[in-house]
């Protein structure tokens, strides 16, 4: 793509005061980099993925409210983590983290374990313990 043809359509990047660096060709057909605030196709894909993330967060919130899963699931979704990432943050095996997502097990966790989760999510232990999805 030529540098002068680089799209500069409104996107979520602009609202966050960010740009994306892309490789383009200059007037001498040499590769160089240029900044773009986005283009319509990328905006549509980004909007769709953000909508899916919002749906997952809401589903997790409802599952916590219905006592199907522990608050760990909600905060994991809210922070866009998966089990592998969260396990690394709290220095636990993935199967242990999955076990902690069961409400009956979560209620028995020590404050030191809950502190690790709270720190990973950037919240207090009280917020984690008392989140009921409502």
C-alpha positions as a LaTeX table, in Angstrom:
\begin{tabular}{lrrr}
\hline
Residue & $x$ (\AA) & $y$ (\AA) & $z$ (\AA) \\
\hline
Unk1 & 0.00 & 0.00 & 0.00 \\
Unk2 & 1.26 & 3.46 & $-0.84$ \\
Unk3 & 1.82 & 5.87 & 2.02 \\
Unk4 & $-0.64$ & 8.38 & 0.57 \\
Unk5 & $-3.33$ & 5.66 & 0.33 \\
Unk6 & $-3.10$ & 4.67 & 4.00 \\
Unk7 & $-6.63$ & 4.84 & 5.49 \\
Unk8 & $-7.25$ & 7.26 & 8.35 \\
Unk9 & $-10.83$ & 6.32 & 9.24 \\
Unk10 & $-12.23$ & 6.94 & 12.72 \\
Unk11 & $-11.74$ & 3.96 & 15.02 \\
Unk12 & $-11.35$ & 3.00 & 18.67 \\
Unk13 & $-7.63$ & 3.68 & 18.32 \\
Unk14 & $-8.24$ & 7.40 & 17.87 \\
Unk15 & $-10.49$ & 7.65 & 20.93 \\
Unk16 & $-7.68$ & 6.06 & 22.97 \\
Unk17 & $-5.14$ & 8.50 & 21.45 \\
Unk18 & $-3.33$ & 5.60 & 19.82 \\
Unk19 & $-2.14$ & 4.87 & 16.32 \\
Unk20 & $-1.11$ & 1.71 & 14.55 \\
Unk21 & 2.23 & 1.47 & 12.78 \\
Unk22 & 2.01 & $-0.13$ & 9.34 \\
Unk23 & 4.50 & $-0.84$ & 6.58 \\
Unk24 & 3.85 & 1.16 & 3.43 \\
Unk25 & 5.79 & 2.15 & 0.35 \\
Unk26 & 6.94 & 5.71 & $-0.16$ \\
Unk27 & 7.09 & 7.69 & $-3.42$ \\
Unk28 & 10.30 & 5.77 & $-4.38$ \\
Unk29 & 8.68 & 2.36 & $-3.71$ \\
Unk30 & 10.87 & 1.84 & $-0.64$ \\
Unk31 & 9.31 & 0.27 & 2.42 \\
Unk32 & 8.80 & 2.57 & 5.35 \\
Unk33 & 6.43 & 2.88 & 8.28 \\
Unk34 & 3.44 & 5.17 & 8.75 \\
Unk35 & 0.86 & 5.73 & 11.45 \\
Unk36 & $-2.83$ & 5.07 & 10.94 \\
Unk37 & $-5.74$ & 5.72 & 13.27 \\
Unk38 & $-7.53$ & 2.79 & 11.61 \\
Unk39 & $-9.88$ & 1.94 & 8.80 \\
Unk40 & $-13.47$ & 0.81 & 8.52 \\
Unk41 & $-12.80$ & $-2.93$ & 8.16 \\
Unk42 & $-10.55$ & $-3.01$ & 11.20 \\
Unk43 & $-13.03$ & $-0.88$ & 13.18 \\
Unk44 & $-15.83$ & $-3.34$ & 12.40 \\
Unk45 & $-13.70$ & $-6.29$ & 13.52 \\
Unk46 & $-12.61$ & $-4.50$ & 16.70 \\
Unk47 & $-16.19$ & $-3.47$ & 17.53 \\
Unk48 & $-17.37$ & $-7.06$ & 17.05 \\
Unk49 & $-14.66$ & $-8.48$ & 19.30 \\
Unk50 & $-15.41$ & $-5.88$ & 22.01 \\
Unk51 & $-19.11$ & $-6.80$ & 21.83 \\
Unk52 & $-18.25$ & $-10.50$ & 22.28 \\
Unk53 & $-16.05$ & $-9.67$ & 25.27 \\
Unk54 & $-18.91$ & $-7.67$ & 26.81 \\
Unk55 & $-21.25$ & $-10.64$ & 26.32 \\
Unk56 & $-18.78$ & $-12.97$ & 28.04 \\
Unk57 & $-18.41$ & $-10.59$ & 30.98 \\
Unk58 & $-22.20$ & $-10.33$ & 31.36 \\
Unk59 & $-22.60$ & $-14.11$ & 31.16 \\
Unk60 & $-19.93$ & $-14.54$ & 33.84 \\
Unk61 & $-21.67$ & $-11.95$ & 36.04 \\
Unk62 & $-24.97$ & $-13.83$ & 35.73 \\
Unk63 & $-23.30$ & $-17.17$ & 36.49 \\
Unk64 & $-21.80$ & $-15.69$ & 39.67 \\
Unk65 & $-25.21$ & $-14.27$ & 40.63 \\
Unk66 & $-26.76$ & $-17.72$ & 40.10 \\
Unk67 & $-23.98$ & $-19.37$ & 42.17 \\
Unk68 & $-22.82$ & $-21.45$ & 39.20 \\
Unk69 & $-19.23$ & $-20.16$ & 39.32 \\
Unk70 & $-17.11$ & $-18.19$ & 41.75 \\
Unk71 & $-16.26$ & $-14.49$ & 41.27 \\
Unk72 & $-12.88$ & $-15.57$ & 39.91 \\
Unk73 & $-14.54$ & $-16.28$ & 36.56 \\
Unk74 & $-16.12$ & $-12.81$ & 36.39 \\
Unk75 & $-12.91$ & $-10.96$ & 37.19 \\
Unk76 & $-10.94$ & $-13.24$ & 34.87 \\
Unk77 & $-13.28$ & $-12.29$ & 31.99 \\
Unk78 & $-13.32$ & $-8.62$ & 33.01 \\
Unk79 & $-9.51$ & $-8.55$ & 32.86 \\
Unk80 & $-9.43$ & $-10.51$ & 29.58 \\
Unk81 & $-7.51$ & $-13.41$ & 31.11 \\
Unk82 & $-7.69$ & $-17.14$ & 30.53 \\
Unk83 & $-6.79$ & $-19.92$ & 32.95 \\
Unk84 & $-3.20$ & $-20.10$ & 31.76 \\
Unk85 & $-2.59$ & $-16.38$ & 32.27 \\
Unk86 & $-4.34$ & $-16.25$ & 35.64 \\
Unk87 & $-2.50$ & $-19.34$ & 36.87 \\
Unk88 & 0.79 & $-17.64$ & 36.04 \\
Unk89 & $-0.23$ & $-14.49$ & 37.92 \\
Unk90 & $-1.24$ & $-16.36$ & 41.07 \\
Unk91 & 1.56 & $-18.94$ & 40.82 \\
Unk92 & $-0.81$ & $-21.93$ & 40.82 \\
Unk93 & $-1.44$ & $-24.85$ & 38.49 \\
Unk94 & $-4.24$ & $-24.32$ & 35.96 \\
Unk95 & $-6.24$ & $-27.20$ & 37.41 \\
Unk96 & $-6.03$ & $-25.55$ & 40.83 \\
Unk97 & $-7.35$ & $-22.26$ & 39.45 \\
Unk98 & $-10.18$ & $-24.13$ & 37.69 \\
Unk99 & $-11.02$ & $-25.82$ & 40.97 \\
Unk100 & $-11.15$ & $-22.43$ & 42.71 \\
Unk101 & $-13.86$ & $-21.33$ & 40.27 \\
Unk102 & $-16.34$ & $-23.66$ & 41.98 \\
Unk103 & $-18.37$ & $-21.68$ & 44.53 \\
Unk104 & $-18.08$ & $-24.34$ & 47.24 \\
Unk105 & $-14.27$ & $-24.42$ & 46.95 \\
Unk106 & $-13.98$ & $-20.63$ & 46.61 \\
Unk107 & $-15.73$ & $-20.11$ & 49.96 \\
Unk108 & $-13.04$ & $-22.19$ & 51.70 \\
Unk109 & $-10.02$ & $-20.34$ & 50.23 \\
Unk110 & $-7.61$ & $-18.72$ & 52.66 \\
Unk111 & $-7.13$ & $-14.97$ & 52.74 \\
Unk112 & $-3.59$ & $-15.38$ & 51.43 \\
Unk113 & $-4.86$ & $-17.24$ & 48.36 \\
Unk114 & $-7.64$ & $-14.72$ & 47.85 \\
Unk115 & $-5.04$ & $-11.94$ & 48.12 \\
Unk116 & $-3.12$ & $-13.44$ & 45.19 \\
Unk117 & $-6.28$ & $-13.42$ & 43.07 \\
Unk118 & $-7.25$ & $-9.91$ & 44.21 \\
Unk119 & $-3.78$ & $-8.60$ & 43.37 \\
Unk120 & $-3.94$ & $-10.21$ & 39.92 \\
Unk121 & $-7.28$ & $-8.52$ & 39.28 \\
Unk122 & $-6.28$ & $-5.18$ & 40.81 \\
Unk123 & $-9.03$ & $-5.26$ & 43.44 \\
Unk124 & $-9.26$ & $-5.77$ & 47.19 \\
Unk125 & $-9.86$ & $-9.11$ & 48.89 \\
Unk126 & $-13.20$ & $-7.76$ & 50.18 \\
Unk127 & $-14.32$ & $-6.90$ & 46.64 \\
Unk128 & $-13.45$ & $-10.41$ & 45.51 \\
Unk129 & $-15.05$ & $-12.15$ & 48.49 \\
Unk130 & $-18.23$ & $-10.08$ & 48.45 \\
Unk131 & $-18.89$ & $-9.89$ & 44.71 \\
Unk132 & $-22.19$ & $-11.64$ & 44.13 \\
Unk133 & $-22.85$ & $-10.66$ & 40.52 \\
Unk134 & $-25.51$ & $-8.12$ & 41.33 \\
\hline
\end{tabular}
